[in-house]
Amino acid sequence: MTTRCGFVALIGEPNAGKSTLLNRMVGAKVSIVTHKVQTTRARIRGVAIEGDAQLVFVDTPGLFRPRRRLDRAMVAAAWGGAADADMVVLLVEAHRGLTEGVRAILDALATQARGRPVALAINKIDRVEPPALLSLAEEMNAAHDFVRTFMISADRGHGVDDLRRWLADEMPEGPWLYPEDQIADLPLRMIAAEITREKLTLRLHEELPYQLTVETENWEDRKDGSTRIDQLIYVARDGHKGIVLGKGGATLKAVGQAARAELEEFLGRKVHLFTQVKVRPGWLDEAERYSEMGLDFRDGEG
């Protein structure tokens, strides 16, 4: 049997639905999904099988105007994912259309994607009427030479199977890169950290989620079949520590319970999760923290 295998980069503005689409394609939750923008930091690879093809999805951070070192490193990671892929899929929100941010991405595609073919996926199609969808598709294709256009709802699954089948046919012939049962190439330690960070992001508000990071400090698979996971939550200021802990530690306890429940479902075993909050004022400028997130510290230089 001839097999196919290739990389697909999902790019777009923050909150365009890239993580939701990745999880839908893979059939499991491998990327952090929240209502907040800019939550995906690393280039998360999800692996899906479609017929004789293995699709390796690179869920990149959302493309936006970077302000800080972390922002710049995230944007560099996004374009790096596009340049390394066999196919690029640009996600655009149907109800927002051709925004300034999307125009900026289209302008950059010519140089940043290095000639890679780009497909257009208009997402969240349930939010607009069909005539508006067709109008947007025409406008987008006039602005860039897309190889194909798809109308999808990543959240509800509409059109996702068609996109996955088409991508499978477009992948180059070659051996599969991952075992058939592997759905992500992120280390389990990083997936565990991402799950806890998602729960913190959902629970907290304003700027704080972008001023914290989670690291899995210790992972121990026990003889009884359970796993002990110790995590550190780094925050930039003393005041942030109190917010993460909550009154009497209630916020952190709720976050820990939610993260543990999801980890147990993901791993299929009992999990003992222990979290600590540490104030580390300069963590946004520490190379080691960027490595933990799968980002290049040097990419954040202004």
C-alpha positions in Angstrom: 0.0 0.0 0.0 1.3 3.5 -0.9 1.2 5.7 2.1 1.2 9.5 2.3 2.4 11.8 5.1 2.8 15.5 5.4 2.6 18.6 7.6 -0.4 21.0 7.6 0.0 24.4 9.2 -3.1 26.1 10.5 -2.7 29.9 10.5 -5.0 32.8 11.2 -5.8 35.6 13.6 -6.2 34.9 17.3 -9.4 33.1 18.1 -10.1 32.1 14.5 -10.7 28.6 15.6 -7.4 26.9 14.8 -7.2 24.9 18.1 -10.8 23.8 17.8 -10.2 22.7 14.2 -7.1 20.8 15.2 -8.9 19.0 18.0 -11.8 18.1 15.6 -9.4 16.8 13.0 -7.5 14.7 15.4 -10.6 13.5 17.3 -9.2 14.4 20.7 -8.2 17.4 22.6 -4.5 18.1 22.0 -4.6 21.9 21.9 -5.7 24.4 24.4 -9.1 25.9 23.6 -10.5 28.9 25.5 -12.6 32.0 24.9 -9.5 34.1 25.2 -7.3 35.0 22.3 -3.6 34.2 22.0 -3.8 31.1 24.2 -1.8 28.8 21.9 1.9 29.4 22.5 3.8 26.5 21.1 3.5 24.9 17.7 1.3 22.0 18.8 1.4 19.0 16.5 -1.7 16.8 16.3 -1.7 13.7 14.2 -4.7 12.4 12.3 -5.2 9.4 10.0 -7.3 9.7 6.8 -7.2 6.6 4.6 -3.6 5.8 3.7 -2.5 9.3 4.7 -1.1 10.6 8.0 -1.7 14.3 8.5 0.5 16.1 11.0 -1.2 19.3 12.0 0.8 22.3 13.3 -1.5 24.5 15.4 0.4 27.7 15.4 -0.1 30.7 17.7 -2.5 33.3 16.3 -0.9 36.0 14.1 -1.2 39.5 15.6 0.9 42.6 16.2 3.5 41.6 18.7 4.2 43.9 21.7 6.4 41.9 24.0 9.2 39.4 23.7 6.7 36.5 24.3 4.4 38.0 21.6 7.3 38.2 19.1 8.4 34.6 19.8 4.8 33.4 19.3 4.5 35.2 15.9 7.8 33.8 14.8 6.7 30.3 15.7 3.5 30.7 13.7 5.4 31.8 10.5 8.0 29.1 11.1 5.2 26.5 11.2 3.8 27.8 7.9 7.2 27.8 6.1 7.9 24.2 7.2 4.6 22.8 6.1 3.5 20.9 3.0 0.2 22.7 3.0 -1.0 25.9 4.8 -4.6 26.4 5.8 -5.7 30.0 6.5 -8.7 30.2 8.9 -10.9 33.2 8.6 -14.0 33.9 10.8 -17.1 34.2 8.5 -18.7 36.9 10.6 -15.6 39.1 10.8 -14.5 38.7 7.1 -11.5 40.3 5.5 -10.2 42.3 8.6 -7.1 44.4 8.7 -5.4 41.5 10.5 -6.3 39.1 7.7 -5.1 41.5 5.1 -1.8 41.7 7.0 -1.5 37.9 7.0 -2.2 37.8 3.2 0.5 40.4 2.6 3.0 38.4 4.6 2.1 35.1 3.0 4.0 35.9 -0.1 7.3 36.0 1.7 6.7 34.1 4.9 5.1 30.9 3.5 7.9 30.5 1.0 5.7 29.4 -1.9 3.8 26.8 0.1 0.2 26.2 -1.3 -2.4 27.8 0.8 -6.0 26.7 1.2 -8.7 28.9 2.7 -11.1 27.7 5.4 -13.9 30.1 6.2 -14.9 29.1 9.7 -18.0 29.7 11.9 -20.3 29.6 8.8 -23.3 29.2 11.1 -23.0 32.8 12.1 -23.8 34.3 8.7 -26.2 33.9 5.8 -25.1 32.0 2.6 -25.0 35.1 0.3 -22.5 36.7 2.7 -20.4 33.6 2.7 -20.2 33.5 -1.1 -19.3 37.2 -1.1 -16.5 36.7 1.4 -15.1 33.7 -0.5 -15.0 35.8 -3.7 -13.3 38.7 -1.9 -10.7 36.5 -0.3 -9.9 34.7 -3.5 -9.5 38.0 -5.3 -7.0 39.0 -2.6 -4.9 35.8 -2.7 -4.6 32.8 -5.1 -5.9 30.0 -2.8 -5.7 26.4 -4.1 -9.1 25.5 -2.6 -11.8 27.2 -0.5 -13.7 25.4 2.2 -16.7 26.4 4.3 -16.6 24.9 7.7 -17.7 25.0 11.3 -14.8 23.6 13.4 -17.0 23.7 16.5 -19.9 21.7 15.0 -17.8 19.7 12.6 -19.5 20.9 9.4 -17.3 20.6 6.4 -14.3 19.3 8.4 -14.4 15.8 6.9 -14.2 17.2 3.4 -11.3 19.3 4.3 -9.5 16.4 6.0 -10.1 14.1 3.0 -8.8 16.8 0.5 -5.7 17.4 2.6 -5.0 13.7 2.7 -5.0 13.5 -1.1 -2.6 16.5 -1.3 0.0 15.0 1.0 3.2 13.7 -0.6 3.9 10.0 -0.8 6.1 8.7 2.0 6.2 6.6 5.2 4.2 7.7 8.3 6.2 9.6 10.9 4.3 8.5 14.0 2.7 5.3 15.3 -0.9 4.8 14.3 -2.2 5.4 17.8 -0.2 8.6 18.5 -2.3 11.8 18.4 0.3 14.4 19.3 4.1 14.8 19.4 4.0 17.0 22.4 5.6 15.4 25.5 2.9 14.4 28.1 4.6 16.8 30.6 3.8 19.7 28.2 0.3 18.5 27.5 -0.4 18.3 31.3 1.0 21.9 31.7 -1.2 23.1 28.9 -4.3 21.6 30.4 -3.7 23.3 33.7 -2.9 26.6 32.0 -6.2 26.3 30.1 -8.1 25.9 33.4 -6.4 28.9 34.8 -7.2 30.9 31.7 -10.8 30.0 31.9 -11.0 30.8 35.6 -9.1 34.1 35.6 -9.7 37.3 33.7 -8.0 40.4 32.1 -4.3 40.3 31.5 -3.2 37.8 34.1 -3.3 34.6 32.0 -0.7 36.0 29.7 1.5 36.9 32.7 1.6 33.3 33.9 3.0 30.0 32.7 2.8 26.4 33.9 5.6 23.9 34.0 5.4 20.2 34.9 8.3 19.8 37.4 7.9 16.1 38.1 6.1 13.1 36.6 6.0 9.8 38.3 4.2 6.7 37.0 3.4 4.7 40.1 3.3 0.9 40.5 -0.4 1.0 41.3 -1.0 2.4 37.7 -1.6 5.9 38.8 0.5 9.0 38.0 1.7 11.8 40.3 2.2 15.1 38.6 3.9 18.1 40.3 3.4 21.5 38.6 4.7 25.0 39.2 2.7 28.0 38.2 4.9 31.0 37.6 3.4 34.5 37.9 5.1 37.9 37.4 3.9 39.7 40.5 3.1 39.1 44.2 -0.5 40.4 43.6 -1.0 37.8 40.9 -0.2 35.0 43.3 -3.1 35.9 45.4 -5.4 36.0 42.4 -4.3 32.5 41.3 -4.7 31.1 44.8 -8.1 32.8 45.5 -9.7 33.2 48.9 -8.5 30.4 51.1 -6.9 28.8 48.1 -10.3 28.1 46.5 -9.4 29.2 43.0 -6.3 27.1 42.7 -8.2 24.1 44.3 -10.9 24.4 41.6 -8.4 24.7 38.8 -6.5 21.7 40.1 -9.7 19.6 40.3 -10.7 20.5 36.8 -7.2 19.9 35.4 -6.9 16.5 37.2 -10.3 15.3 35.9 -9.3 16.2 32.3 -5.9 14.6 32.7 -7.5 11.4 34.1 -9.7 11.3 31.0 -6.9 12.0 28.7 -4.4 9.5 30.2 -7.0 6.9 31.1 -5.7 6.5 34.6 -5.9 7.9 38.1 -3.9 11.2 38.5 -2.5 12.8 41.6 -2.0 16.5 40.7 -0.1 18.9 42.9 0.3 22.6 42.0 2.3 25.4 43.5 2.3 29.1 42.7 5.7 30.9 42.6 6.4 34.6 42.0 9.1 35.0 39.3 9.2 38.6 38.2 11.4 38.1 35.2 10.0 34.8 33.8 8.9 36.6 30.5 12.6 37.2 29.9 14.0 33.8 30.8 15.2 31.6 27.9 14.4 28.4 29.9 10.7 29.3 30.2 10.5 29.7 26.4 12.1 26.3 25.9 9.4 24.8 28.1 6.7 26.4 25.9 8.4 25.1 22.7 9.3 28.7 21.6 12.7 30.1 20.6 13.8 32.8 23.1 15.9 34.5 20.3 12.8 35.0 18.2 11.4 37.4 20.8 14.2 39.9 20.4 13.1 43.3 19.2 
